[in-house]
Amino acid sequence: MFREWRKSCKTLLREKGNTLTILFHNVFGVNLPKQKSAPFPLQAYGNNDQADVKIAMYSRKAQFHYGWDWGPRLITCGVWRPVVVEAWNAVRIAGTRIVQEKVDRTSAGITTFVDVRSGTKQWVRVVVTADSAVLAAKDTVIQPGLNRIAVAGTIARPNLWWTNGLGTQYLYRFPGERNNPQRPAGRCFEQRRDSFIGSRAGP
């Protein structure tokens, strides 16, 4: 839990008849040895981990599985998010992060960090929009592997996000698009990833 696992399967896939097997190890078999060999005991709150030997602290796992003051100790495991086979050529958007540098009633400074994974050294253009308006664009050269591109822009007179009872909870739609402007006409490949955020001024 809390983890994303990626595995290259290009050399393993066949045209038909592929089977994905996921092995889950026994939580006690993995964590009891950690607890017994620890140089000092890790502590848990008295109402967390409803057991004499507490091992919740040794797992990257929802802590309430080990029991809480409102629920029993039921340690489960399984796949709780979609499993997908992802195919891409040349370049893809691996992730985005939006940082609001300064926000007030007149403007909101927005920096969007776009993680782009590439197979080769190449030119790309990253375009960030707020709702339907282009916020900023950046042309840059990326290297093979993971590249982080910062694109800064400003929203004039932003629609601020307000807490319940003080106003509306307006959410900006931030589609981040990536394309390669150097490709021949008709072969330009684009990719888009959407994010929704609220813009709020501090006290």
Secondary structure, DSSP 8 states (H G I E B T S, - for coil): ---------TTT--SS----------HHHHHHHHHHH-SS-----TTSS-SSS--GGGSSS-GGGG-BTTB---------S-------SSEEEEEEEEEEEEE-SSEEEEEEEEEEEESS-EEEEEEEEETTEEEEEEEEEE-SEEEEEEEEEEEES--BB--TTTS-B--EEEEEEEE-TTS-TT---EEEEEEEE-B----
